[in-house]
């Protein structure tokens, strides 16, 4: 399985900030080093998908 940034499509050097279980899914909070987007990556029995999160302004 290949994780991919839902914003810019980058697949390289994605950073995993955190990982936890959600129902039958494993959720990873990822950050894209290319566009700075943060998103959640879900993987479970019914497949994998990503949930884009609003870009955090700091
Ligand atoms: Zn990106």
PDB file of the backbone (N, CA, C, O) and the ligand in Angstrom, with CONECT records:
HET     ZN  A 101       1
ATOM      1  N   UNK A   1       0.830  -1.187   0.000  1.00  0.00           N
ATOM      2  CA  UNK A   1       0.000   0.000   0.000  1.00  0.00           C
ATOM      3  C   UNK A   1       0.870   1.246   0.000  1.00  0.00           C
ATOM      4  O   UNK A   1       1.900   1.296   0.673  1.00  0.00           O
ATOM      5  N   UNK A   2       0.458   2.229  -0.743  1.00  0.00           N
ATOM      6  CA  UNK A   2       1.238   3.452  -0.855  1.00  0.00           C
ATOM      7  C   UNK A   2       0.425   4.615  -0.309  1.00  0.00           C
ATOM      8  O   UNK A   2      -0.682   4.888  -0.773  1.00  0.00           O
ATOM      9  N   UNK A   3       0.978   5.284   0.665  1.00  0.00           N
ATOM     10  CA  UNK A   3       0.329   6.488   1.164  1.00  0.00           C
ATOM     11  C   UNK A   3       0.614   7.637   0.209  1.00  0.00           C
ATOM     12  O   UNK A   3       1.701   7.759  -0.354  1.00  0.00           O
ATOM     13  N   UNK A   4      -0.383   8.454   0.053  1.00  0.00           N
ATOM     14  CA  UNK A   4      -0.262   9.544  -0.894  1.00  0.00           C
ATOM     15  C   UNK A   4      -0.936  10.780  -0.326  1.00  0.00           C
ATOM     16  O   UNK A   4      -2.028  10.700   0.235  1.00  0.00           O
ATOM     17  N   UNK A   5      -0.290  11.905  -0.472  1.00  0.00           N
ATOM     18  CA  UNK A   5      -0.885  13.158  -0.010  1.00  0.00           C
ATOM     19  C   UNK A   5      -2.122  13.472  -0.843  1.00  0.00           C
ATOM     20  O   UNK A   5      -2.031  13.529  -2.069  1.00  0.00           O
ATOM     21  N   UNK A   6      -3.286  13.679  -0.206  1.00  0.00           N
ATOM     22  CA  UNK A   6      -4.523  13.970  -0.942  1.00  0.00           C
ATOM     23  C   UNK A   6      -4.538  15.375  -1.530  1.00  0.00           C
ATOM     24  O   UNK A   6      -5.385  15.695  -2.364  1.00  0.00           O
ATOM     25  N   UNK A   7      -3.624  16.191  -1.105  1.00  0.00           N
ATOM     26  CA  UNK A   7      -3.587  17.569  -1.582  1.00  0.00           C
ATOM     27  C   UNK A   7      -2.725  17.710  -2.830  1.00  0.00           C
ATOM     28  O   UNK A   7      -3.170  18.256  -3.839  1.00  0.00           O
ATOM     29  N   UNK A   8      -1.488  17.217  -2.758  1.00  0.00           N
ATOM     30  CA  UNK A   8      -0.575  17.424  -3.876  1.00  0.00           C
ATOM     31  C   UNK A   8      -0.133  16.124  -4.539  1.00  0.00           C
ATOM     32  O   UNK A   8       0.537  16.150  -5.571  1.00  0.00           O
ATOM     33  N   UNK A   9      -0.507  14.980  -3.949  1.00  0.00           N
ATOM     34  CA  UNK A   9      -0.172  13.705  -4.576  1.00  0.00           C
ATOM     35  C   UNK A   9       1.222  13.194  -4.273  1.00  0.00           C
ATOM     36  O   UNK A   9       1.637  12.168  -4.811  1.00  0.00           O
ATOM     37  N   UNK A  10       1.939  13.889  -3.428  1.00  0.00           N
ATOM     38  CA  UNK A  10       3.271  13.448  -3.059  1.00  0.00           C
ATOM     39  C   UNK A  10       3.223  12.118  -2.297  1.00  0.00           C
ATOM     40  O   UNK A  10       2.343  11.906  -1.462  1.00  0.00           O
ATOM     41  N   UNK A  11       4.159  11.243  -2.586  1.00  0.00           N
ATOM     42  CA  UNK A  11       4.195   9.954  -1.878  1.00  0.00           C
ATOM     43  C   UNK A  11       5.491   9.764  -1.099  1.00  0.00           C
ATOM     44  O   UNK A  11       5.679   8.744  -0.436  1.00  0.00           O
ATOM     45  N   UNK A  12       6.372  10.734  -1.179  1.00  0.00           N
ATOM     46  CA  UNK A  12       7.691  10.555  -0.572  1.00  0.00           C
ATOM     47  C   UNK A  12       7.864  11.329   0.727  1.00  0.00           C
ATOM     48  O   UNK A  12       7.423  12.470   0.866  1.00  0.00           O
ATOM     49  N   UNK A  13       8.519  10.669   1.668  1.00  0.00           N
ATOM     50  CA  UNK A  13       8.902  11.295   2.938  1.00  0.00           C
ATOM     51  C   UNK A  13       7.722  11.805   3.748  1.00  0.00           C
ATOM     52  O   UNK A  13       7.852  12.770   4.501  1.00  0.00           O
ATOM     53  N   UNK A  14       6.582  11.166   3.598  1.00  0.00           N
ATOM     54  CA  UNK A  14       5.447  11.530   4.440  1.00  0.00           C
ATOM     55  C   UNK A  14       5.785  11.181   5.885  1.00  0.00           C
ATOM     56  O   UNK A  14       6.317  10.109   6.174  1.00  0.00           O
ATOM     57  N   UNK A  15       5.469  12.093   6.774  1.00  0.00           N
ATOM     58  CA  UNK A  15       5.814  11.920   8.180  1.00  0.00           C
ATOM     59  C   UNK A  15       4.615  11.407   8.963  1.00  0.00           C
ATOM     60  O   UNK A  15       3.523  11.970   8.880  1.00  0.00           O
ATOM     61  N   UNK A  16       4.819  10.344   9.717  1.00  0.00           N
ATOM     62  CA  UNK A  16       3.760   9.841  10.583  1.00  0.00           C
ATOM     63  C   UNK A  16       3.908  10.479  11.957  1.00  0.00           C
ATOM     64  O   UNK A  16       4.903  10.266  12.649  1.00  0.00           O
ATOM     65  N   UNK A  17       2.902  11.268  12.347  1.00  0.00           N
ATOM     66  CA  UNK A  17       2.966  11.956  13.633  1.00  0.00           C
ATOM     67  C   UNK A  17       2.425  11.097  14.761  1.00  0.00           C
ATOM     68  O   UNK A  17       2.880  11.173  15.902  1.00  0.00           O
ATOM     69  N   UNK A  18       1.442  10.279  14.413  1.00  0.00           N
ATOM     70  CA  UNK A  18       0.705   9.575  15.443  1.00  0.00           C
ATOM     71  C   UNK A  18      -0.037   8.418  14.794  1.00  0.00           C
ATOM     72  O   UNK A  18      -0.349   8.462  13.604  1.00  0.00           O
ATOM     73  N   UNK A  19      -0.316   7.396  15.567  1.00  0.00           N
ATOM     74  CA  UNK A  19      -1.077   6.275  15.029  1.00  0.00           C
ATOM     75  C   UNK A  19      -1.972   5.727  16.133  1.00  0.00           C
ATOM     76  O   UNK A  19      -1.543   5.574  17.276  1.00  0.00           O
ATOM     77  N   UNK A  20      -3.223   5.434  15.776  1.00  0.00           N
ATOM     78  CA  UNK A  20      -4.142   4.908  16.779  1.00  0.00           C
ATOM     79  C   UNK A  20      -5.202   4.060  16.099  1.00  0.00           C
ATOM     80  O   UNK A  20      -5.331   4.070  14.875  1.00  0.00           O
ATOM     81  N   UNK A  21      -5.953   3.330  16.899  1.00  0.00           N
ATOM     82  CA  UNK A  21      -7.016   2.491  16.354  1.00  0.00           C
ATOM     83  C   UNK A  21      -8.343   3.215  16.401  1.00  0.00           C
ATOM     84  O   UNK A  21      -8.629   3.938  17.355  1.00  0.00           O
ATOM     85  N   UNK A  22      -9.154   3.023  15.379  1.00  0.00           N
ATOM     86  CA  UNK A  22     -10.494   3.605  15.358  1.00  0.00           C
ATOM     87  C   UNK A  22     -11.435   2.530  14.821  1.00  0.00           C
ATOM     88  O   UNK A  22     -11.398   2.204  13.635  1.00  0.00           O
ATOM     89  N   UNK A  23     -12.268   1.988  15.686  1.00  0.00           N
ATOM     90  CA  UNK A  23     -13.095   0.838  15.332  1.00  0.00           C
ATOM     91  C   UNK A  23     -12.203  -0.239  14.729  1.00  0.00           C
ATOM     92  O   UNK A  23     -11.264  -0.691  15.384  1.00  0.00           O
ATOM     93  N   UNK A  24     -12.471  -0.657  13.507  1.00  0.00           N
ATOM     94  CA  UNK A  24     -11.644  -1.703  12.901  1.00  0.00           C
ATOM     95  C   UNK A  24     -10.525  -1.119  12.054  1.00  0.00           C
ATOM     96  O   UNK A  24      -9.822  -1.840  11.345  1.00  0.00           O
ATOM     97  N   UNK A  25     -10.371   0.185  12.138  1.00  0.00           N
ATOM     98  CA  UNK A  25      -9.345   0.835  11.330  1.00  0.00           C
ATOM     99  C   UNK A  25      -8.092   1.170  12.142  1.00  0.00           C
ATOM    100  O   UNK A  25      -8.120   1.345  13.360  1.00  0.00           O
ATOM    101  N   UNK A  26      -7.015   1.245  11.403  1.00  0.00           N
ATOM    102  CA  UNK A  26      -5.800   1.811  11.970  1.00  0.00           C
ATOM    103  C   UNK A  26      -5.645   3.184  11.327  1.00  0.00           C
ATOM    104  O   UNK A  26      -5.630   3.308  10.102  1.00  0.00           O
ATOM    105  N   UNK A  27      -5.531   4.197  12.151  1.00  0.00           N
ATOM    106  CA  UNK A  27      -5.479   5.562  11.648  1.00  0.00           C
ATOM    107  C   UNK A  27      -4.083   6.129  11.861  1.00  0.00           C
ATOM    108  O   UNK A  27      -3.512   6.016  12.946  1.00  0.00           O
ATOM    109  N   UNK A  28      -3.547   6.731  10.826  1.00  0.00           N
ATOM    110  CA  UNK A  28      -2.261   7.400  10.947  1.00  0.00           C
ATOM    111  C   UNK A  28      -2.425   8.877  10.620  1.00  0.00           C
ATOM    112  O   UNK A  28      -3.020   9.227   9.601  1.00  0.00           O
ATOM    113  N   UNK A  29      -1.912   9.723  11.462  1.00  0.00           N
ATOM    114  CA  UNK A  29      -1.901  11.157  11.198  1.00  0.00           C
ATOM    115  C   UNK A  29      -0.605  11.475  10.460  1.00  0.00           C
ATOM    116  O   UNK A  29       0.493  11.312  10.994  1.00  0.00           O
ATOM    117  N   UNK A  30      -0.758  11.923   9.241  1.00  0.00           N
ATOM    118  CA  UNK A  30       0.401  12.126   8.387  1.00  0.00           C
ATOM    119  C   UNK A  30       0.593  13.605   8.056  1.00  0.00           C
ATOM    120  O   UNK A  30      -0.364  14.378   8.003  1.00  0.00           O
ATOM    121  N   UNK A  31       1.828  13.968   7.839  1.00  0.00           N
ATOM    122  CA  UNK A  31       2.135  15.308   7.356  1.00  0.00           C
ATOM    123  C   UNK A  31       2.943  15.194   6.070  1.00  0.00           C
ATOM    124  O   UNK A  31       3.898  14.421   5.995  1.00  0.00           O
ATOM    125  N   UNK A  32       2.558  15.962   5.067  1.00  0.00           N
ATOM    126  CA  UNK A  32       3.270  15.995   3.796  1.00  0.00           C
ATOM    127  C   UNK A  32       4.350  17.070   3.858  1.00  0.00           C
ATOM    128  O   UNK A  32       4.050  18.235   4.119  1.00  0.00           O
ATOM    129  N   UNK A  33       5.601  16.690   3.621  1.00  0.00           N
ATOM    130  CA  UNK A  33       6.697  17.659   3.686  1.00  0.00           C
ATOM    131  C   UNK A  33       6.724  18.601   2.486  1.00  0.00           C
ATOM    132  O   UNK A  33       7.395  19.633   2.506  1.00  0.00           O
ATOM    133  N   UNK A  34       5.997  18.239   1.460  1.00  0.00           N
ATOM    134  CA  UNK A  34       6.041  19.028   0.238  1.00  0.00           C
ATOM    135  C   UNK A  34       5.092  20.217   0.283  1.00  0.00           C
ATOM    136  O   UNK A  34       5.481  21.340  -0.039  1.00  0.00           O
ATOM    137  N   UNK A  35       3.824  19.968   0.688  1.00  0.00           N
ATOM    138  CA  UNK A  35       2.850  21.061   0.715  1.00  0.00           C
ATOM    139  C   UNK A  35       2.434  21.432   2.140  1.00  0.00           C
ATOM    140  O   UNK A  35       1.713  22.408   2.347  1.00  0.00           O
ATOM    141  N   UNK A  36       2.893  20.646   3.120  1.00  0.00           N
ATOM    142  CA  UNK A  36       2.603  20.979   4.506  1.00  0.00           C
ATOM    143  C   UNK A  36       1.237  20.528   4.988  1.00  0.00           C
ATOM    144  O   UNK A  36       0.842  20.848   6.109  1.00  0.00           O
ATOM    145  N   UNK A  37       0.506  19.786   4.154  1.00  0.00           N
ATOM    146  CA  UNK A  37      -0.831  19.336   4.527  1.00  0.00           C
ATOM    147  C   UNK A  37      -0.762  18.259   5.601  1.00  0.00           C
ATOM    148  O   UNK A  37       0.173  17.460   5.656  1.00  0.00           O
ATOM    149  N   UNK A  38      -1.782  18.265   6.449  1.00  0.00           N
ATOM    150  CA  UNK A  38      -1.932  17.202   7.435  1.00  0.00           C
ATOM    151  C   UNK A  38      -3.172  16.415   7.072  1.00  0.00           C
ATOM    152  O   UNK A  38      -4.212  16.995   6.761  1.00  0.00           O
ATOM    153  N   UNK A  39      -3.068  15.109   7.111  1.00  0.00           N
ATOM    154  CA  UNK A  39      -4.240  14.292   6.787  1.00  0.00           C
ATOM    155  C   UNK A  39      -4.205  13.000   7.565  1.00  0.00           C
ATOM    156  O   UNK A  39      -3.160  12.577   8.060  1.00  0.00           O
ATOM    157  N   UNK A  40      -5.364  12.381   7.664  1.00  0.00           N
ATOM    158  CA  UNK A  40      -5.469  11.092   8.330  1.00  0.00           C
ATOM    159  C   UNK A  40      -5.536   9.986   7.294  1.00  0.00           C
ATOM    160  O   UNK A  40      -6.253  10.090   6.298  1.00  0.00           O
ATOM    161  N   UNK A  41      -4.790   8.939   7.539  1.00  0.00           N
ATOM    162  CA  UNK A  41      -4.783   7.798   6.640  1.00  0.00           C
ATOM    163  C   UNK A  41      -5.417   6.625   7.372  1.00  0.00           C
ATOM    164  O   UNK A  41      -4.929   6.197   8.418  1.00  0.00           O
ATOM    165  N   UNK A  42      -6.506   6.109   6.815  1.00  0.00           N
ATOM    166  CA  UNK A  42      -7.212   4.995   7.427  1.00  0.00           C
ATOM    167  C   UNK A  42      -6.908   3.723   6.673  1.00  0.00           C
ATOM    168  O   UNK A  42      -6.922   3.703   5.442  1.00  0.00           O
ATOM    169  N   UNK A  43      -6.636   2.667   7.402  1.00  0.00           N
ATOM    170  CA  UNK A  43      -6.506   1.378   6.738  1.00  0.00           C
ATOM    171  C   UNK A  43      -7.272   0.340   7.535  1.00  0.00           C
ATOM    172  O   UNK A  43      -7.132   0.245   8.754  1.00  0.00           O
ATOM    173  N   UNK A  44      -8.077  -0.430   6.838  1.00  0.00           N
ATOM    174  CA  UNK A  44      -8.924  -1.410   7.500  1.00  0.00           C
ATOM    175  C   UNK A  44      -9.354  -2.495   6.540  1.00  0.00           C
ATOM    176  O   UNK A  44      -8.863  -2.580   5.414  1.00  0.00           O
ATOM    177  N   UNK A  45     -10.284  -3.330   6.999  1.00  0.00           N
ATOM    178  CA  UNK A  45     -10.727  -4.477   6.212  1.00  0.00           C
ATOM    179  C   UNK A  45     -11.362  -4.076   4.889  1.00  0.00           C
ATOM    180  O   UNK A  45     -11.236  -4.789   3.893  1.00  0.00           O
ATOM    181  N   UNK A  46     -12.048  -2.926   4.880  1.00  0.00           N
ATOM    182  CA  UNK A  46     -12.757  -2.530   3.664  1.00  0.00           C
ATOM    183  C   UNK A  46     -11.920  -1.653   2.749  1.00  0.00           C
ATOM    184  O   UNK A  46     -12.418  -1.112   1.762  1.00  0.00           O
ATOM    185  N   UNK A  47     -10.643  -1.518   3.085  1.00  0.00           N
ATOM    186  CA  UNK A  47      -9.773  -0.745   2.212  1.00  0.00           C
ATOM    187  C   UNK A  47      -9.039   0.356   2.943  1.00  0.00           C
ATOM    188  O   UNK A  47      -9.041   0.419   4.172  1.00  0.00           O
ATOM    189  N   UNK A  48      -8.424   1.206   2.183  1.00  0.00           N
ATOM    190  CA  UNK A  48      -7.695   2.320   2.764  1.00  0.00           C
ATOM    191  C   UNK A  48      -8.168   3.614   2.128  1.00  0.00           C
ATOM    192  O   UNK A  48      -8.550   3.645   0.958  1.00  0.00           O
ATOM    193  N   UNK A  49      -8.140   4.660   2.899  1.00  0.00           N
ATOM    194  CA  UNK A  49      -8.476   5.962   2.345  1.00  0.00           C
ATOM    195  C   UNK A  49      -7.882   7.067   3.185  1.00  0.00           C
ATOM    196  O   UNK A  49      -7.465   6.849   4.323  1.00  0.00           O
ATOM    197  N   UNK A  50      -7.850   8.237   2.621  1.00  0.00           N
ATOM    198  CA  UNK A  50      -7.270   9.372   3.322  1.00  0.00           C
ATOM    199  C   UNK A  50      -8.326  10.443   3.551  1.00  0.00           C
ATOM    200  O   UNK A  50      -9.215  10.645   2.724  1.00  0.00           O
ATOM    201  N   UNK A  51      -8.217  11.118   4.675  1.00  0.00           N
ATOM    202  CA  UNK A  51      -9.117  12.218   5.001  1.00  0.00           C
ATOM    203  C   UNK A  51      -8.282  13.495   5.112  1.00  0.00           C
ATOM    204  O   UNK A  51      -7.520  13.666   6.064  1.00  0.00           O
ATOM    205  N   UNK A  52      -8.430  14.370   4.151  1.00  0.00           N
ATOM    206  CA  UNK A  52      -7.673  15.627   4.230  1.00  0.00           C
ATOM    207  C   UNK A  52      -8.127  16.463   5.417  1.00  0.00           C
ATOM    208  O   UNK A  52      -9.322  16.554   5.699  1.00  0.00           O
ATOM    209  N   UNK A  53      -7.208  17.049   6.086  1.00  0.00           N
ATOM    210  CA  UNK A  53      -7.522  17.942   7.188  1.00  0.00           C
ATOM    211  C   UNK A  53      -7.163  19.352   6.783  1.00  0.00           C
ATOM    212  O   UNK A  53      -6.244  19.556   5.989  1.00  0.00           O
ATOM    213  N   UNK A  54      -7.877  20.333   7.319  1.00  0.00           N
ATOM    214  CA  UNK A  54      -7.513  21.720   7.027  1.00  0.00           C
ATOM    215  C   UNK A  54      -6.076  21.972   7.446  1.00  0.00           C
ATOM    216  O   UNK A  54      -5.614  21.459   8.465  1.00  0.00           O
ATOM    217  N   UNK A  55      -5.394  22.745   6.673  1.00  0.00           N
ATOM    218  CA  UNK A  55      -4.015  23.070   6.972  1.00  0.00           C
ATOM    219  C   UNK A  55      -3.945  23.869   8.265  1.00  0.00           C
ATOM    220  O   UNK A  55      -4.641  24.870   8.438  1.00  0.00           O
ATOM    221  N   UNK A  56      -3.098  23.410   9.158  1.00  0.00           N
ATOM    222  CA  UNK A  56      -2.988  24.095  10.439  1.00  0.00           C
ATOM    223  C   UNK A  56      -2.064  25.292  10.317  1.00  0.00           C
ATOM    224  O   UNK A  56      -0.929  25.187   9.853  1.00  0.00           O
ATOM    225  N   UNK A  57      -2.576  26.413  10.739  1.00  0.00           N
ATOM    226  CA  UNK A  57      -1.788  27.635  10.683  1.00  0.00           C
ATOM    227  C   UNK A  57      -1.133  27.861  12.038  1.00  0.00           C
ATOM    228  O   UNK A  57      -1.812  27.971  13.058  1.00  0.00           O
ATOM    229  N   UNK A  58       0.174  27.929  12.037  1.00  0.00           N
ATOM    230  CA  UNK A  58       0.859  28.156  13.302  1.00  0.00           C
ATOM    231  C   UNK A  58       1.845  29.293  13.165  1.00  0.00           C
ATOM    232  O   UNK A  58       2.525  29.639  14.131  1.00  0.00           O
TER     233      UNK A  58
HETATM  234 ZN    ZN A 101       1.216  17.319  -0.164  1.00  0.00          ZN
END
